[in-house]
Amino acid sequence: QVQLVESGGGLVQAGGSLRLSCAASGRTFSSDVMAWFRQAPGKEREFVAAISWNGGRTYYPDSVKGRFTISRDNAKNTVYLQMNSLKPEVSAVYYCAANRIGTYYSSSDYTYWGQGTQVTVSS
């Protein structure tokens, strides 16, 4: 059974940092793109970052570029999201995604999802 388990979320003050982790089990994703998305209440799930199978390419929307960094450790079957200079508007549930079947930025193109981890940034 494939599982993606996120951790590292929490409450942080504006300007602070958090590092999210997503540990995969049940199969290896070392040849797959992996990604992070987020969803705030009343909003659609939004692309945050993606990383190629070997970490050689990363993708970000302009809204997080320069502040968020995605990385992966294939030996641990784990992907990370380092978030710096956090702002209240990035508060959301953050989800890890894997097994991309199309674009890297569309949530409908991933078939495996974690349960999410809450990130709350206070002003």
N, C-alpha and C positions, 0 to 999 in steps of 0.2 A: 504494500500500500504506500503510495507516494504521499509524503507530508512535507509541507513547508511551514516552519515555525519561526515567527518573528519575535524579537526581543529587543530591549533597549529603549523603548519609549518611556515617556514620563512627563513630568511637569518641569519646565525650565523657564527662567526669566528671559525676556527679550535680550538679544545679544549673546546669549549662551550657546552651547553646543550639545549635541547628542550624537551618539553613534548607534545606529540600528544594525542588527544582525538578522540574517535569515538562514537557518540551518535546514538543509534538505535531507530527506531520508527516503528509502524505498527504491531509489534508482539514482544513478549519477547524472548530473547535469553539466559535466565538464565540457561537453561539446555544444551546449545550448547558450543562446542569449538568455540572460536573466535581467529582471527589471524591478523597479519600485514604482508604485502608484500611490496616490493618496485620495481620500474622499472625506470632505467636510460635510457636516449635516446640511441636507437640502441641495447638495451639489453633486454633479457627476464625478465619477472616478477619473482622476487626472494623472497623466504621465509625469513622472518625476525624474527617472534616470534609467538607463539600460547599459549593459556591458556585454561585449562580445565574449565568445567562449574562452578566449585566452587573456582577456583583459586588455587587449591591444587597442580596442576602440570603445569609447564611451559616448553616450548621447544624453543630452539634457535639454529641457526647454529653457528659453531665455530667462524665465522667472526664477530659476535656481542656479543657473550657470555662474560659476565663480564662488558659490557658497556651499554647494553640495558636491560630494565626491563619492562615486560608486566604485567599489573594488570587489575582488573575489579571491577566494582561496580554494582552488579546485581539490586540493588534497583533503580539505575539510568539508567539501561540498557546501560551502557557505558563501554568501554574498553580503556585503556591508554597505551601509549608507552613512557617511560622515556628513553631518549637517552643522554648519557654522553660521554665526551671525544671525541667529534665528529671530524671526519676527512673528508677532501674534497671528498674522494672516496665514501662516503655514500650519496652524493647528489643524489636525485632521487625524483620521486613522490611516496609518501607512501599511500598505500591503506589498508583499513580495510576490512576484509572478515568474513562472517558468514555462518551458515548452511552447515557445513562440511558433505560430503557424503562418504568420504574415508579417505585418509591419512591426517595428519595435515599440511604437508609441501608442498603439491602440489596445485598450484593455480587452477588447473582444478577440484579439489575436493571441491570447495566452490561455492555456487550458488548465494550468495548475496554479492555485492560489493559497496563500497562507490565511490565517484567521485575522491578521491585522494587529497592529500595536498602536496604542493611542499616543499621540504627541500633542502636548498642550503648551503653548508659549504664552506666558503672562506678560502684560505690559508694565 
